[in-house]
Amino acid sequence: MSAVPGIKNALEPITLDPMDPTSGMCSGAKAKTCEGLLSVGESVFVETGEANVHFMLYAYADDRHAAAAYDALWKGWSMSVKPPTRNEAVGVIGERRDAVRGTFQPSSSGDPAVAVQVRVGTTLLVTHAYGSSKEWTSGDRIKALATMFTERSWQAQAGRNPSAQLE
């Protein structure tokens, strides 16, 4: 069963090597996010013509490296949401969290977009949703998506199979 029922998994979870020079992940200003970075995972869900939900997981060697990379990574992800923006409440999840709402960048469509970043132990988790479907970008939905992703990371770091899913 999908962790996110009601939307199609368009990109099965993949692992990316951030140190691969062709990825561009650790070049220039992005280098601050790469100290102690072990791997990056991504999965994308799509409701065709309506919404896209991206999950990005950045796995670090330890809590210290994850905490040190937080601000630099958030700076990049928060810029994926075009002004005017406002902070989004996602509740108390993880050790640290930020969320911003605005419109999808770089599109001129005016579609709503929300980016959430959460630190969970040795991981930084990003949930990014955008599209014309307000069902997938509503405050309640983005909070539920980020909470589910956070719970799955806690489960994996505790040595359990991730089983949390969107209700």
Disulfide bonds with the S-S distance in Angstrom:
Cys26-Cys34 1.93
